[in-house]
Amino acid sequence: MDTVLTLDHVSKIYHNGRGARNITFSVERGQVVGLLGPNGSGKTTIMKSITGLSQPTEGTITVFGAPVTDREKALMQVGALIEQPALYENLTAQDHLRMAARYYPGVDQARMDKVLEIVGLTPYRKERCGKFSLGMKQRMGLALALLSEPELMILDEPTNGLDIEATVEMREVILRLAKEKGVTFLVASHLAAEIEKMCDKVLVLYEGEMLSFDTKEEALRLNPSLEDYFLAKVRDKKGSVVL
Ligand SMILES: Nc1ncnc2c1ncn2[C@@H]1O[C@H](COP(=O)(O)OP(=O)(O)OP(=O)(O)O)[C@@H](O)[C@H]1O
């Protein structure tokens, strides 16, 4: 199997002592890996370190065999949606894609049409993004992240704030891309059920610490759900304290 992403003893500690500590895991091509953890557990910190948005205090991150310190090379094949997508209220979906396409020489009109189709925004391509619903904005962010046909996608809470239908649509897009195109995904969520529906492997984060990294099958072997698995891991960490 091809290893797409490796974190080796990575820590990112902010000046206030918080962040994420001693994170080690690898992701293989075509896998959908979930980062599961409550608010403040370090999910965004890890994703920002992978995408080069922030600098780890310790450890090494390798993307497609290149260290993330060699930013341009490592991140050429990475698409990311971290926090809310930054969209201009007065620009249309099509305008946003044209602007982003300037950074990617190989991206043509056909690719722009394709990403709009993938995320289901083709009928709205000439509408201003300021008029988009939250779910449409999120899908627009995904379209922009997909524009350069990245082989690795880093998605931070991609269904945050979305209603049931938009959540299902977002999940279907992710699973389709993983299955049909072999795209590798690292997806962060604080919802165990969300990770359970989407991921092949799950990494549990708690208070900046990595508590486990298992396949979904392993996680569900002794637990009825990923929620129970998560609670069991947190209980193990806290000793006998019952949540
Ligand atoms: N720029 C920063 N400066 C100082 N502390 C920070 C900074 N960014 C995050 N933190 C702290 O680091 C810890 C991890 O935060 P992070 O945003 O990575 O968590 P998260 O799991 O993504 O949370 P959420 O689900 O709320 O987005 C938290 O305690 C947070 O307060």
The ligand as an SDF file (V2000), in Angstrom:
LIG
                    3D

 31 33  0  0  0  0  0  0  0  0999 V2000
   -3.6870   30.1050   17.9820 N   0  0  0  0  0  0  0  0  0  0  0  0
   -3.8300   29.5300   19.1790 C   0  0  0  0  0  0  0  0  0  0  0  0
   -3.2300   30.0450   20.2720 N   0  0  0  0  0  0  0  0  0  0  0  0
   -3.3500   29.4650   21.4860 C   0  0  0  0  0  0  0  0  0  0  0  0
   -4.0830   28.3560   21.7230 N   0  0  0  0  0  0  0  0  0  0  0  0
   -4.7110   27.8010   20.6750 C   0  0  0  0  0  0  0  0  0  0  0  0
   -4.6350   28.3540   19.3500 C   0  0  0  0  0  0  0  0  0  0  0  0
   -5.3660   27.5820   18.5060 N   0  0  0  0  0  0  0  0  0  0  0  0
   -5.8830   26.6000   19.2790 C   0  0  0  0  0  0  0  0  0  0  0  0
   -5.5020   26.7150   20.5700 N   0  0  0  0  0  0  0  0  0  0  0  0
   -5.8180   25.8080   21.6880 C   0  0  0  0  0  0  0  0  0  0  0  0
   -5.3200   24.5140   21.3450 O   0  0  0  0  0  0  0  0  0  0  0  0
   -6.2420   23.4980   21.7210 C   0  0  0  0  0  0  0  0  0  0  0  0
   -6.6500   22.6990   20.4900 C   0  0  0  0  0  0  0  0  0  0  0  0
   -7.4190   23.5390   19.6510 O   0  0  0  0  0  0  0  0  0  0  0  0
   -7.9840   23.0780   18.2320 P   0  0  0  0  0  0  0  0  0  0  0  0
   -8.6110   24.2680   17.5890 O   0  0  0  0  0  0  0  0  0  0  0  0
   -6.9210   22.3790   17.4940 O   0  0  0  0  0  0  0  0  0  0  0  0
   -9.0830   22.0220   18.6920 O   0  0  0  0  0  0  0  0  0  0  0  0
  -10.2510   21.3550   17.8310 P   0  0  0  0  0  0  0  0  0  0  0  0
  -10.2760   19.9270   18.2380 O   0  0  0  0  0  0  0  0  0  0  0  0
  -10.0770   21.6730   16.3950 O   0  0  0  0  0  0  0  0  0  0  0  0
  -11.5160   22.0850   18.4140 O   0  0  0  0  0  0  0  0  0  0  0  0
  -12.9040   22.5240   17.6930 P   0  0  0  0  0  0  0  0  0  0  0  0
  -13.6750   21.2500   17.4850 O   0  0  0  0  0  0  0  0  0  0  0  0
  -13.5270   23.4060   18.7060 O   0  0  0  0  0  0  0  0  0  0  0  0
  -12.5330   23.2330   16.4270 O   0  0  0  0  0  0  0  0  0  0  0  0
   -7.4130   24.2120   22.4050 C   0  0  0  0  0  0  0  0  0  0  0  0
   -7.2000   24.1520   23.7920 O   0  0  0  0  0  0  0  0  0  0  0  0
   -7.3150   25.6300   21.8800 C   0  0  0  0  0  0  0  0  0  0  0  0
   -7.8020   26.5480   22.8390 O   0  0  0  0  0  0  0  0  0  0  0  0
  1  2  1  0
  2  3  1  0
  2  7  2  0
  3  4  2  0
  4  5  1  0
  5  6  2  0
  6  7  1  0
  6 10  1  0
  7  8  1  0
  8  9  2  0
  9 10  1  0
 10 11  1  0
 11 12  1  0
 11 30  1  0
 12 13  1  0
 13 14  1  0
 13 28  1  0
 14 15  1  0
 15 16  1  0
 16 17  2  0
 16 18  1  0
 16 19  1  0
 19 20  1  0
 20 21  2  0
 20 22  1  0
 20 23  1  0
 23 24  1  0
 24 25  2  0
 24 26  1  0
 24 27  1  0
 28 29  1  0
 28 30  1  0
 30 31  1  0
M  END
$$$$
